[in-house]
């Protein structure tokens, strides 16, 4: 439950107000970001965050605002020198159907390109939107296990219904070249928390469509 975005957060009808401002988050944004994320967390749509956690991660975040009011937030979290995750996407209820979600994702992808990442991934319920902005569906088992570090806190831990998507930022890369892999322990250790993984893919290397 990395993101609360649904399809209406990406709708941008004709005549949409283009006066939104997208920028990197700063410390004064922590209270409204917490209100936004924890409001969705109370509905079971996102993981709750604390002021301490957000203070540590504030440099990951971008926000959309208009007239000084924060309308949405999202974060780009780095997992390796080549791979990042777009996460913590949330849009104010009153700002949906104005394309705020699209602007957040586009800004975070641009940041990933600026930092010379090879690819970015996300977990989502709205695969169709991510397809339109260059992402492709991916078996979750290809992602590094550390990308699942928040799963144990999620109420859907044993029955995750989010879909993994990835966008290749460098033409010609394969999953192996991006450093993606899957590993399923041969014998489960009951003393450890078991991360639910999908079935092992039939091929160890899958080409990602070029940018």
C-alpha positions as a Markdown table, in Angstrom:
| # | Residue | x | y | z |
|---|---|---|---|---|
| 1 | Unk | 0.0 | 0.0 | 0.0 |
| 2 | Unk | 2.6 | 2.5 | -1.2 |
| 3 | Unk | 0.1 | 4.8 | -3.0 |
| 4 | Unk | -3.4 | 6.0 | -2.5 |
| 5 | Unk | -3.9 | 7.1 | -6.1 |
| 6 | Unk | -6.9 | 5.9 | -8.0 |
| 7 | Unk | -7.8 | 6.6 | -11.6 |
| 8 | Unk | -9.6 | 9.9 | -10.9 |
| 9 | Unk | -6.3 | 11.4 | -9.6 |
| 10 | Unk | -4.9 | 11.2 | -13.2 |
| 11 | Unk | -7.9 | 12.6 | -15.1 |
| 12 | Unk | -7.1 | 15.9 | -16.7 |
| 13 | Unk | -10.3 | 17.1 | -18.6 |
| 14 | Unk | -10.3 | 19.9 | -21.2 |
| 15 | Unk | -9.9 | 23.3 | -19.7 |
| 16 | Unk | -8.0 | 22.1 | -16.6 |
| 17 | Unk | -6.4 | 24.9 | -14.6 |
| 18 | Unk | -2.7 | 24.8 | -15.4 |
| 19 | Unk | -1.7 | 27.1 | -12.5 |
| 20 | Unk | -0.4 | 24.2 | -10.3 |
| 21 | Unk | 3.2 | 24.5 | -9.1 |
| 22 | Unk | 5.3 | 21.3 | -8.7 |
| 23 | Unk | 8.4 | 21.6 | -6.5 |
| 24 | Unk | 10.6 | 19.7 | -4.1 |
| 25 | Unk | 9.2 | 19.4 | -0.6 |
| 26 | Unk | 10.7 | 21.4 | 2.3 |
| 27 | Unk | 10.4 | 21.0 | 6.0 |
| 28 | Unk | 7.3 | 23.3 | 6.3 |
| 29 | Unk | 5.5 | 20.8 | 4.1 |
| 30 | Unk | 5.7 | 18.0 | 6.7 |
| 31 | Unk | 2.4 | 18.8 | 8.5 |
| 32 | Unk | 0.2 | 19.0 | 5.3 |
| 33 | Unk | 1.9 | 15.9 | 3.9 |
| 34 | Unk | 1.3 | 14.0 | 7.1 |
| 35 | Unk | -2.3 | 15.1 | 7.1 |
| 36 | Unk | -2.7 | 13.9 | 3.5 |
| 37 | Unk | -0.9 | 10.5 | 3.9 |
| 38 | Unk | -2.4 | 9.7 | 7.3 |
| 39 | Unk | -5.9 | 10.6 | 6.2 |
| 40 | Unk | -5.6 | 7.9 | 3.5 |
| 41 | Unk | -3.9 | 5.6 | 6.1 |
| 42 | Unk | -7.0 | 5.9 | 8.3 |
| 43 | Unk | -9.0 | 4.5 | 5.4 |
| 44 | Unk | -6.6 | 1.6 | 5.0 |
| 45 | Unk | -5.3 | 3.0 | 1.7 |
| 46 | Unk | -1.7 | 3.9 | 2.7 |
| 47 | Unk | 0.8 | 3.1 | 5.4 |
| 48 | Unk | 0.8 | 5.7 | 8.2 |
| 49 | Unk | 3.8 | 7.9 | 8.6 |
| 50 | Unk | 5.3 | 9.7 | 11.6 |
| 51 | Unk | 6.8 | 13.2 | 11.7 |
| 52 | Unk | 10.2 | 11.5 | 12.4 |
| 53 | Unk | 9.9 | 9.3 | 9.4 |
| 54 | Unk | 8.9 | 12.1 | 7.1 |
| 55 | Unk | 11.7 | 14.4 | 8.4 |
| 56 | Unk | 14.2 | 11.7 | 7.4 |
| 57 | Unk | 12.6 | 11.2 | 4.0 |
| 58 | Unk | 11.5 | 14.8 | 3.1 |
| 59 | Unk | 14.3 | 15.1 | 0.4 |
| 60 | Unk | 12.6 | 12.2 | -1.4 |
| 61 | Unk | 9.3 | 14.2 | -1.8 |
| 62 | Unk | 7.8 | 16.5 | -4.4 |
| 63 | Unk | 4.6 | 18.3 | -3.9 |
| 64 | Unk | 2.0 | 20.0 | -6.1 |
| 65 | Unk | 0.5 | 23.3 | -4.7 |
| 66 | Unk | -1.8 | 26.1 | -5.8 |
| 67 | Unk | -2.1 | 29.4 | -4.0 |
| 68 | Unk | 0.0 | 28.1 | -1.2 |
| 69 | Unk | -2.3 | 25.0 | -0.6 |
| 70 | Unk | -0.7 | 21.6 | -0.9 |
| 71 | Unk | -2.8 | 19.4 | -3.3 |
| 72 | Unk | -0.6 | 16.3 | -3.6 |
| 73 | Unk | 2.6 | 14.6 | -2.8 |
| 74 | Unk | 4.9 | 11.8 | -4.0 |
| 75 | Unk | 8.4 | 10.6 | -3.4 |
| 76 | Unk | 11.3 | 9.1 | -5.4 |
| 77 | Unk | 13.1 | 6.7 | -3.1 |
| 78 | Unk | 16.6 | 5.4 | -4.3 |
| 79 | Unk | 17.3 | 1.7 | -3.8 |
| 80 | Unk | 20.5 | 1.4 | -5.7 |
| 81 | Unk | 22.7 | 3.6 | -8.0 |
| 82 | Unk | 20.5 | 2.5 | -10.9 |
| 83 | Unk | 17.0 | 1.9 | -9.5 |
| 84 | Unk | 14.4 | 4.0 | -7.7 |
| 85 | Unk | 10.8 | 3.7 | -6.6 |
| 86 | Unk | 8.0 | 6.2 | -7.0 |
| 87 | Unk | 5.9 | 6.0 | -3.8 |
| 88 | Unk | 3.8 | 7.8 | -1.3 |
| 89 | Unk | 1.6 | 9.2 | -4.0 |
| 90 | Unk | -1.4 | 11.0 | -2.6 |
| 91 | Unk | -3.8 | 13.7 | -3.9 |
| 92 | Unk | -6.2 | 15.9 | -1.9 |
| 93 | Unk | -9.8 | 14.7 | -2.4 |
| 94 | Unk | -10.7 | 18.2 | -3.6 |
| 95 | Unk | -8.0 | 18.2 | -6.3 |
| 96 | Unk | -8.9 | 14.9 | -8.0 |
| 97 | Unk | -9.8 | 15.0 | -11.7 |
| 98 | Unk | -7.4 | 17.8 | -12.3 |
| 99 | Unk | -4.3 | 15.8 | -13.4 |
| 100 | Unk | -2.4 | 16.3 | -10.2 |
| 101 | Unk | -1.3 | 12.6 | -10.1 |
| 102 | Unk | 0.0 | 12.8 | -13.6 |
| 103 | Unk | 2.1 | 15.9 | -12.8 |
| 104 | Unk | 3.6 | 14.3 | -9.7 |
| 105 | Unk | 4.6 | 11.1 | -11.6 |
| 106 | Unk | 6.1 | 13.1 | -14.5 |
| 107 | Unk | 8.1 | 15.3 | -12.1 |
| 108 | Unk | 9.4 | 12.3 | -10.2 |
| 109 | Unk | 10.4 | 10.5 | -13.5 |
| 110 | Unk | 12.2 | 13.7 | -14.6 |
| 111 | Unk | 14.0 | 13.7 | -11.2 |
| 112 | Unk | 15.0 | 10.1 | -11.7 |
| 113 | Unk | 16.4 | 11.0 | -15.2 |
| 114 | Unk | 18.3 | 13.9 | -13.8 |
| 115 | Unk | 19.9 | 11.6 | -11.2 |
| 116 | Unk | 20.8 | 9.2 | -14.1 |
| 117 | Unk | 18.8 | 6.2 | -12.8 |
| 118 | Unk | 18.3 | 3.4 | -15.3 |
| 119 | Unk | 14.7 | 2.6 | -14.2 |
| 120 | Unk | 12.0 | 3.5 | -11.8 |
| 121 | Unk | 9.3 | 1.2 | -10.4 |
| 122 | Unk | 6.0 | 1.7 | -8.5 |
| 123 | Unk | 3.2 | -0.4 | -6.9 |
| 124 | Unk | -0.2 | 0.7 | -8.1 |
| 125 | Unk | -3.9 | -0.1 | -8.6 |
| 126 | Unk | -4.1 | 2.0 | -11.8 |
| 127 | Unk | -1.9 | 0.2 | -14.3 |
| 128 | Unk | -3.6 | 1.7 | -17.2 |
| 129 | Unk | -2.5 | 5.2 | -16.3 |
| 130 | Unk | 1.1 | 4.1 | -15.7 |
| 131 | Unk | 1.1 | 2.4 | -19.1 |
| 132 | Unk | 0.2 | 5.7 | -20.7 |
| 133 | Unk | 3.3 | 7.4 | -19.1 |
| 134 | Unk | 5.8 | 4.7 | -20.2 |
| 135 | Unk | 5.5 | 2.1 | -17.4 |
| 136 | Unk | 5.1 | -1.7 | -18.0 |
| 137 | Unk | 3.8 | -4.4 | -15.7 |
| 138 | Unk | 6.4 | -6.5 | -14.0 |
| 139 | Unk | 6.4 | -9.6 | -11.8 |
| 140 | Unk | 7.0 | -8.4 | -8.3 |
| 141 | Unk | 9.5 | -11.2 | -7.7 |
| 142 | Unk | 12.0 | -9.4 | -10.0 |
| 143 | Unk | 12.2 | -6.5 | -7.6 |
| 144 | Unk | 14.9 | -6.5 | -4.9 |
| 145 | Unk | 13.5 | -7.9 | -1.6 |
| 146 | Unk | 14.6 | -4.7 | 0.2 |
| 147 | Unk | 12.0 | -2.9 | -2.0 |
| 148 | Unk | 9.4 | -4.8 | 0.1 |
| 149 | Unk | 10.7 | -3.6 | 3.4 |
| 150 | Unk | 7.4 | -1.8 | 4.2 |
| 151 | Unk | 5.2 | -4.9 | 3.4 |
| 152 | Unk | 5.4 | -6.3 | 7.0 |
| 153 | Unk | 3.6 | -3.1 | 8.2 |
| 154 | Unk | 0.8 | -3.4 | 5.6 |
| 155 | Unk | -2.7 | -4.7 | 6.5 |
| 156 | Unk | -2.7 | -6.5 | 3.2 |
| 157 | Unk | 0.7 | -8.1 | 3.8 |
| 158 | Unk | -0.6 | -11.7 | 3.2 |
| 159 | Unk | -2.9 | -10.7 | 0.3 |
| 160 | Unk | -1.3 | -7.9 | -1.7 |
| 161 | Unk | -3.4 | -6.8 | -4.6 |
| 162 | Unk | -1.1 | -4.0 | -5.9 |
| 163 | Unk | 0.6 | -4.4 | -9.2 |
| 164 | Unk | 4.3 | -3.7 | -9.9 |
| 165 | Unk | 5.1 | -1.5 | -12.8 |
| 166 | Unk | 8.5 | -0.3 | -14.1 |
| 167 | Unk | 9.7 | 2.3 | -16.5 |
| 168 | Unk | 13.1 | 1.9 | -18.3 |
| 169 | Unk | 14.9 | 5.1 | -18.6 |
| 170 | Unk | 17.7 | 3.8 | -20.8 |
| 171 | Unk | 17.0 | 2.0 | -24.0 |
| 172 | Unk | 18.0 | -1.7 | -24.3 |
| 173 | Unk | 18.4 | -2.5 | -20.6 |
| 174 | Unk | 17.3 | -6.0 | -19.5 |
| 175 | Unk | 16.2 | -6.9 | -15.9 |
| 176 | Unk | 19.6 | -8.4 | -15.3 |
| 177 | Unk | 21.4 | -5.3 | -16.5 |
| 178 | Unk | 19.2 | -3.3 | -14.1 |
| 179 | Unk | 20.3 | -5.5 | -11.2 |
| 180 | Unk | 16.7 | -6.9 | -10.7 |
| 181 | Unk | 16.5 | -10.4 | -9.4 |
| 182 | Unk | 14.3 | -12.8 | -7.5 |
| 183 | Unk | 15.1 | -15.3 | -4.9 |
| 184 | Unk | 12.7 | -17.8 | -3.2 |
| 185 | Unk | 14.3 | -19.6 | -0.2 |
| 186 | Unk | 14.2 | -23.4 | -0.9 |
| 187 | Unk | 13.1 | -24.2 | 2.6 |
| 188 | Unk | 11.0 | -21.6 | 4.5 |
| 189 | Unk | 12.3 | -20.8 | 8.0 |
| 190 | Unk | 9.3 | -20.5 | 10.3 |
| 191 | Unk | 11.4 | -18.4 | 12.7 |
| 192 | Unk | 11.5 | -15.6 | 10.1 |
| 193 | Unk | 8.8 | -13.4 | 8.7 |
| 194 | Unk | 7.9 | -14.8 | 5.3 |
| 195 | Unk | 7.5 | -12.3 | 2.5 |
| 196 | Unk | 4.8 | -13.5 | 0.0 |
| 197 | Unk | 6.4 | -13.8 | -3.4 |
| 198 | Unk | 4.8 | -14.5 | -6.7 |
| 199 | Unk | 5.7 | -17.6 | -8.6 |
| 200 | Unk | 9.2 | -17.7 | -10.0 |
| 201 | Unk | 9.3 | -16.3 | -13.6 |
| 202 | Unk | 10.0 | -18.8 | -16.4 |
| 203 | Unk | 13.0 | -16.8 | -17.6 |
| 204 | Unk | 15.8 | -15.3 | -15.6 |
| 205 | Unk | 16.2 | -12.3 | -18.0 |
| 206 | Unk | 13.3 | -10.3 | -19.5 |
| 207 | Unk | 13.8 | -7.4 | -21.8 |
| 208 | Unk | 12.1 | -4.1 | -20.8 |
| 209 | Unk | 10.7 | -2.1 | -23.7 |
| 210 | Unk | 13.0 | 0.9 | -24.5 |
| 211 | Unk | 12.2 | 4.4 | -23.3 |
